[in-house]
Amino acid sequence: MFFATTVSTGVVVLVGAVFLACAVEMVEALTIVLAVGHTRGWRSAFEGTGMALVALAALVAVFGPALVHVPISVLRLVVGGVLLIFGMQWLRKAILRASGLKALHNEDEIYRETVAELKALGSRVDRDHVAFVMAFKGVFLEGLEVVITVLTLGTSAHRLGLATTVAAVAVLLVGIVGVVVAKQLSNVPENAMKMSVGVLLVSYGTFWTGEGLKVKWPGNDVALLLFVALYVVVTWLLVVMLRRETPSISSEVAA
């Protein structure tokens, strides 16, 4: 019973972290692809997207299997450090936005700015290298974060297959929603999602860093829930403190 509980705890945290992280990155990539497609033509947008996916698949094929040969303690220590860095970056931005110190990330405004930038470059053609590059860059950069998240979390937890499946589901769901709403993606509670991802990544990072240093956490994987609860409380306190000290600013496109 205890074994089943600890396993289910680790799985729940893993699934939540991977799904939310991939969904957020997919929203940002989809915004760029939709802007490129509507403005410069879908052919080049799809070609750029496809090439970016091929490049990402090649990276996974090259670097993914190599992780299997790294000693587990070293892997967990390195992965824990990477997750802490990523998680703290996500949390910092989410806390600043929630407290009003940083403008909210507005996908509609980003869409409009991308369209304006593309229109300023000239009329669309059948094969548009500008559209190709824009789509490739957007999908590749956002996809790279998805790859890092899946490889680090999945490999460390010995559940790479599960992490990959969850990432695929997240990408598929966001893609379907994106097609349905066409270009209106601002209703997605992105900052809340980023804050949740930040909490989960920092929690996992703390856990795996300790594992790499041979720390025996009480309750094994159950300690993950304690870390999540701790970071949720700390994040909430920081937001409350910052809101009291600084007046909020109007929503605009985040840098």
N, C-alpha and C positions, 0 to 999 in steps of 0.2 A: 504493500500500500504506500509506504513512504517513498519507494523508488518511483512508483507511478506518479506520485504527487510532484516530486522534484523534476521528473522528466517533463511533465505537463507544464510546469512553471517555466522552465527554460524554453519550451516550444512556444508558449504564448508570448513571451517577451521577444523572442526571435522573430516570430511572424509579425507582431505589431511593428517592430523597428524596421524590418525590411519593407513591409507593405507601405507604411507611411512615407518612408524615405523615397522609395521608388515612385509613389504617386505624386509627391511634390516635384521631383525632377521631371517627371513625364508632363506635368501641367506646363512647366516652363518651356520644355522642348516643343510641346504641341502648339503653344502660343506663337512661337517663331515660325514653325512650319506652316501654320494656317495663314499667317501674315504674308509669307513668301508666296504660297500657292495662290491666294486671292489677288495678290498684286502683280506678280511676275509670271505666273503660269504654273500649273500643277506638275507638268512633266519634269521640269528642272528641280522642283521642290521634292518630288518623290525620288528622283535620281540621287539628289544629295542626301536624303534620308536613308535610302538604301545603301549607299556607299559608307555612310557613317556606321550603320549597323554591321556591315561586313568588317569594317576596321575594328569595331568593338569585339566582334566574335573572334577575330584573329588574336586580339590581345588576351582574351580569355583562354583561347587554345594554347597560347604560348606560355603564359604566366600561371594559369590555373593549376595544371598538373604539377608544376614545380613546387607549389606550396605543400604538397603531400610529403616531400622529402625533408622538410624543415622540422627539427625536433619540436614536439608539441609545446614544451615550456617556453622555448624561444619564440615560437609562433604566437603564443598567447600573450607574451610580454609585448611583442612588436604590435600585434593587432590591438591590444588594449591601449597602447599609447596612441595609435592612429585614431581609434574610436574616440578617445578622450579629446584629442585635438579637433576632430570633426564635430563632435557633440558640443563642445564648448563654443565653437564658432556659430553653430546653429542656435544654441541657447542665447548667446550674447545678442545676436540680431533680433531674435524673437522677443527677448525681454525688452530691448530698446524700443521695438515697435509697439509692444503691448503697453508700455509705460508712456508713450508719446514722444520719446526722444529721437525716434527715427521714423520716417514716413513709411506707411504701409506699402507692401508690395502689391501694386495694382496691375493685374494682367491685362485689363482692357486698355489702360493707358500705354502699357508696353506694346500692345498690339498696334495701337494708333501710331506710336512713334516709329515702330518698325515699318509700317506701311508708308509713312511719310518719307522715311529714309530711302526706301526702295523706289518710290515714285520719283524721287529727286534724281535717281540715277538713270532715268530714261524709260522708254517704252519696253513692254515685254516682247520676247521673241520665243520661237519654239525651243531653242536650247539657250538658256540664259546662264552664263557662268556666275553672275552675281547671285542669282537665286540659288544655284547649286551650292556655292560656297556658304551662303547664309544658312541654308538648311543643314548642310553638312556640319558646320561649326556648332549650331545650336544643339543638334541631336547628339553629336559626338561628345561635347563637353558635359552636357547633362547626363548622357548615358554613361560617361566615364565614372561619374559619382555613383551611379547605380551599380556598375560593375565592382567598384571598390567596396561598396556596402555589402553586396552579395558575397563576394569572395572572402572578405574579412570575417563577417559574422557567420557565414555558412561553414567555412573551413574550421574556424575556431570551435564551433559547437558540434563539429562532425555531422552537420546536416546541410551540406552544400546543395543536395538535391531539393530539399524542402525550401531553402532560401531562394533557389533559382525558380522554383514553381511559384512561390509567393510573388516574386518580382514580376514574373510573366503575367500573373493574374492582375497585379496592380497596373502594369502597362496596358494590358488589354482593356480593363475597365475604364481607365482614364481616356484611352483612345476612343472607345465607344461613346463616352459622355461628350468628348470633344467634337465628334462627328454630329451628335444630336444637337448640341448647342451652337455649332458652327464656329463662333469666335468669342462668345461671351463666357469667359472663364473666371471673372472676378468674383462670382458668388462662391467659389471654392474657399473655405476658411483656411487659407494657406498658412497664415501666421500661427494659428492654433495647431495645425499639423506640424509645422516646423518646430514649434515648442515641444510638442510631444515626441517628435523624432530626436530632438536634442536631449531630452530627458532620458530616453531609451538608450541612445548611443553612449552618453556619459555613464549611465548605469552599467551597461555592458562593458565599457572601457575600464571602469573601476574593478569590475568583477574579474575580467580576464588579466588585467595587470597584476592583480593580487594572485591569481592562479599561476601566472608566469613566475612570480616571486616565491612560489610555494606556500602561499598563505592558505590556511584551511578555514574557509568561511563557514560559520555556523549554519547548519541546515543545507549546505551545499548550494544547489541552484535556487533554493528558496530565498537565499540572501539577495538575489536579484530584485525581488519584490520590495525588500527593505531599502535597497538603493534607490529604486524608482520612487518610493514614498518619500524618502529623504530629499531627493532632488526636486520633487514636485513642491514640497514645502519650501525649500530654499528659493526656488524660482518664483513662487507666489509671493514670498516675503520681499524679494528684490523688486518685483513689479510694483507692489504696494508702496514700498519706500520711495521708489523713483517717481511714481505718480504724485506723491505728496510734495516732493521737492521741486518738480519741474512741470510747468504747464504743457499740455499736449499741443502738438503741431498739426496742421491740416494734412490730410492724406494726399500724397503725391507719389510719383514713381520713385521707388528706392534705387539707390545707386548700385 
